[in-house]
């Protein structure tokens, strides 16, 4: 009689036809992009709680490295088997087919599809029943051979890897390497024993399922398991199984590979990688990878810096859609240098736009790396927006210092001729008949000029401010009286509309008058062809709002953002100090100034000051 055995995979490969229980889309870096709606029913997690998180959070620690290796090296289309930790900490086994999601017209992929079947079918009782039919009584699989010189038998017995052949879980043959692996004296000691006594209990259910599939002639994927030697010492093995037929009977042909040392090394790699990932994710700087001008990785700080809700809003987006156009050429050269010279490159001061359109300033370092074997650039981006603001404040402070020095010199130079003018006016006082009112205004304004000069000296040396209770309406009437004539000469009408409510504020009236004069004069200068200036007060329980509206040329948006900066002016002979001083005065009075403008339509200044109740 001619005896021979053959592996069932000589037949067309057959996979389980059971319905797919769970579908998941994952990046090769492990981020979950999609999971089917039934995930809560199967593993206890809500769909939204998993999307955007790492798959390693739910995968058993011992199976992470194997699953990750499948992501990057998908081969043979064979399923793999791994454990998932349910939300209640229970373990659920899945047999999973992993398929790459490739880019169009290429074999490149950065996303994989997991088709997952739950392995929970309780087939252990069936195996035990069939074992009682006498299969475990076979003394040795060698009895199935005609003679001991059979070359096939020699190949199995002398194989450098442990080989076990079983029937429904009962060992009928083991070679020498198998006995060494399991620490038994001779291979014959394995015969008749249940394979389960050498396998950790955690794996029994999945082993039973796989045996059931093998008996049905199906192919099963590679799996990592924890086995036990005779002395109960644990070992990690990689298990490859195929069904074989012999005399019209089906057996499980099992090849074991001791991976205990590799497992230990993987644990070291895992811990090192997790530490690195924690460093990357917890970094206050943005760490990202750029491949073909697209973001393919970005950490949490980067997501926050660009104003995204999750990293999925960033991945796959072109970096130049975020980068300021002025920096496109520089960054393109920067990436080329990193890729060409394979060295770290520093690039200072570039600006980006967030998803909300806000501008941020950064500096970055580029480090050469690879992405799927091709050149890529890892960048470390530091947000220096606060530093840029601080530098601008330093420049502004320096301008104020210079302004103070200039103001001190100007004030002293003007005071001398002003004293002479006031002296001669006093001499002419008795000769003025019927025009005393104009004399009083001139003399009052000369006094105010002296006070303004004193205010200029504030830029160089602060002086005492005298606060008192004043009605804003009174100050406005005085200012309009002073400037009305100048306005009429330029064909401008000043319209004053005052609230009837009491409008008292606590202020230095000369400073407030200075602010009002400055705003009205700016409006007059802005209306070369004449027009109207509308001044209005509005009183609430706590505030007094004074609005100045003109029909002038308006202010562009680029200039509007710099209103109040020292020495920044659009006037040919202006100094840019007027509005700066006005802003400071109102701020010192616990108020604020807001401005709105539209080119060729006019400008509106609104001053808000705290209202007080007049004391008796």
C-alpha angles and dihedrals in degrees: 000000000000112000123196139152129208137193114250092226086081081082118073109288111265124200131192112283092202113128116267108258100194135016123199135177114207136174115239086252090061103255113143110233098171139005128180119260095249093067092105091055093050107034102012099243125121113240095239091051092061104039110096094018128103119269088221088074090071101030120094109258093238092055100047098089093048092050092047091052088055090053092059099032110036107179143165091004087253117150122247126215124223142153128254123202109227121217089260089054093253118137121241123188120220131190103209137190111207118204127181119237100219130202115252114282092358138084092228118115138173097177132059134198119224117204103192129195120190114237102209104117107133100229097146093095091053091054093049091051093051091046088060089062090081102265091124089057092073102115095208140350085230088076087069089066123083097217137006094239093069105134093217091057091049091052092053096043094047095042112129091228129067111263125190127181118198140174113220090334098315113116113237097167140017128174127223094268090054091055090049092049093050093040098239121142099236136009090244090069088068094057114107095011121123113250088225093072088067095045127078111254091240089071100044097098095049091046090053091051092049092049089052090052092048091051087054090054094252124142118239129200131244116282136187114225139174113239132184130229120223089268090054093251109150123238132179117229137180108228125208116182135182131171116247129190125219123174088348092305126116123230134178112247107202126190116190129199119191106229098166093117091044089050091053090050090047089053089055090049090047093052091046092047093047091051089050091047091050090050091050096044095044095045114121087217124074112257115190143155121230118202121175089347092303131111107248096165134018130167129229093268089056092050089052094044093055092044096243124151093221140358091258088073089062106037115099093013119128111252092221091064086068099037123090109254091237089064099046096095093044094051091046089056090044093056091045092053093049092050096042101043097032093221139117113271129193121212120184133205116006127149132225137187123235122223087264091055097252116144120235130183122222147166122214145195121211122210123187115244139150134248115198088342095307130108116276137159126237110206132196108204121193120197107228097171091117090050091051090050090050091051090051090050089051090052090047090049090051090051090051090051091053090044089054092053092048092046093053092053094044093048093052092047093051096044094065098058090038091060090053092049092051091049094053091045090056089053090054093047096094092049094058110095121185094356099080091121091062091045090053091051092049092048091045091052093048088055089049090051088056089052091048089053087052088052090052087056087059087075088063102028126008116235132195115282116213112216123197139158111275136169111239090214091061092051091048093050091052092049094048091049089054096048102032094089093051089048094051091051088059094046093254125139119208110210115198119196113178128188115242092225121100106273106193123157133174105243151125096264095206091056093048090047088052090055094049092048091050093052094046093047090050089053091049091050090050093056106066091161096046129249141146135310115201119201117186136173126206123188128205130173092272107016144050115209120199116191126195115193125179136178095225135128094287129220127274120238093247091056094039091064090058098047109134097030114131115255092007108124141141093211117103093226098025127119100204090232099107099075092036091058090043092054091049093049094051091045090052088053091055091251136112141223124219126184134199125182143169123196114255091004106071147259135270123204117190121194119194119195131175113258122226132195112246111251119222 
